[in-house]
Amino acid sequence: MAQPPVRNRSSLSPVSRKLEMVSDEELEEAVCVVVGQSYGIARAQATAPAAKLLGYNRTTDAIWNRFDNVVSGLLSEGRLEEDGGHLVLATPSEIPAEN
């Protein structure tokens, strides 16, 4: 799968809505959607709208921690960059090629 879908889980049962059931790839995509739509957003402000895309209206400590790890991974992979204190999408030419 080239790009995972970002699925809203708000109508699912509580058991199926657990954050542990969501793949890192889908969380990454939600963050990238939020960053792309905002043309740059402060790191601390990216979690709530990304979680909302997935159907989580409240951002618990577990959600904050998981998304912070995802953002750190996106930064280290080069898919996101920090520019003036804001997260921005890396330009395609700057994203490292996969081997």
N, C-alpha and C positions, 0 to 999 in steps of 0.2 A: 504494500500500500504506500503510495507516494505521499499522500497527505491525509492524516486521519480526520474523520469528521468530528466536529465539536458538537456533542449531543447534550441537550437540556434534559436533566434527570428529575426535574421538579415533580413530575407526575408518577414517578416510580415509588414503590414501597420503601419504607425506611431501610430495610435490609439491603435492597438493591442500590440505594443512594449512597452507600458508604464510599468515602473518598478512596479507600484502599482498592475499590473495584474499578477505578479509573486509571488508565495507563498513563505513564509519564509522557508518552507521545501526544496523547490527547490534551493533557495539561499544557504541554509546550505549545501546541497549536492554539489553544485558548489565549495564552499569554501573547503569542505573536499576532493574533487577530486584534487584541486590545491595543498593543503597541502600534501596530500598523494603522488602525483606525484613528488613533489619537495623534499620529505623527510625532510621537515622543511623549513619554509619561514618566513621572518620578517612580522609582522602583517601589517605594512604599504604597503608591497609589494604584499599582497595576493588579494587585491580588484581588481586591473586591470585585472589579468589573469582570475579570477573567473567571472568577468563581461563579459569578452571576450568570455568565454564558452557559455554564454547566448545570445551572439550576440550584446553586447553593446561595441562599439569600443572606445567610449569616456567615461571617468568616471567623471561625474558631482558631485557637492557637495551632491546632493540627493543620488546618487549611493554610494558615500563614506560613508555617514551617515547610510544608510540602511545596508550596508555590515558590518560596524563597530558594529552596534547593533546585527547583526546575529553572528558575531565572539564572542562578549561578551556573548551571549546566549550559544554558543557552549562551551565556556570556563566554564561557570557556570554549565552547564549540565555535564561537564566532558568528552565530546566527543573530545575536543581539549585540549592540554596543552601547556604551555609556557616552553621552554627549552632553556636556554642560549639566550634569546631574540628572539627566533624563535617559531612559532606555529608548533606543531607536532600533529599527530593523537594520541589519547589515545590508549593504548593497550587494547584489548577486556576485559581483566580481571579487568581493572581499570574503565571501563564504568559502571556507576550505573545501576542496573536492574530496569526496569519499573514495577510499581505495577499494 
